[in-house]
Amino acid sequence: MKIYEGLSEIPPIPNPVVTSGTFDGVHLGHQKILHRIREIARKTEGETVLITFWPHPRLVLYPDEHKLRLLSTFEEKTKLLRSFGIDHLITIPFTREFSQLSSREFIEKVLVEKIKTKRLIIGYDHRFGKNREGSFEYLKQHHAEFGFDLEEISRQDVDEIGVSSTKIRRALETGEVKIATNYLGRPYELNGLVIKGQQIGRSIGFPTANIHIPNDYKLIPMDGVYAVEALVNGSLFKAMLNIGNRPTVGGTKKTVEAHLFDFQGDLYDKQITIYLREFLRKEKKFDNLEELKKQLALDQKRAKSLL
């Protein structure tokens, strides 16, 4: 997959089959569109093109709102799109100035002049251009004059999946990991760097990897304990994860900490990927470390059974 930042250096693309959107999470609804553009590209001897925007438009247009948390960082989204066989990923820097482009200007300047789109595939509720004024109906009325074919992923096709990025965010914010997994078509993941913590877990026999999530816009699921899998240096380990403030030890700052089962070695400064499998329980304040240790042993037993 070739990646382009902006529109200035896009080479000629044979028979571009194009879709556009933020694709946050690359969930099952998005995947339906990705499979379709690949199918058409194969039939027409063309190549797939996905246009996306970074930062997420809502982060730019509504910065004072309750801050939007995203399901995927740009790096995570890129990895997922590559796995679905997209040929070209065009990232348009989203600014307030860009947001003022009318739908016609977007079509003419981006889809026609820069990409020379042959076929455009969009979801039934997709909007584009200033104030999201552009719609499938607008494209349907004008696509012939722009010189490309048009296809809609219908409401019926999308509704039968019943998925949206908003639904997935809500599921994760309430600890409903399995619902999120079903909507995404894979476990939700967190990527970060293992940093040094207070090493309290080590003192009670449950050493943890304190994970720094570098992007503050990345959605961290509800506080609690989870059964997870952890990928480190290409090896996958069963593990459990705690998200929260660690009230038993007087913690005041939210942390993300994983205890890897059957792991020996040093994790400091290593990249780690966490795949959330099951929600075990809410975070709780225990009377002392011995009570916490007993509960962690029960958590570990249950996590191993579930995994």
Order of alpha helices (4+ residues) and beta strands (2+ residues): beta-beta-alpha-beta-alpha-alpha-beta-alpha-alpha-beta-alpha-beta-alpha-alpha-alpha-beta-alpha-beta-beta-beta-beta-beta-alpha
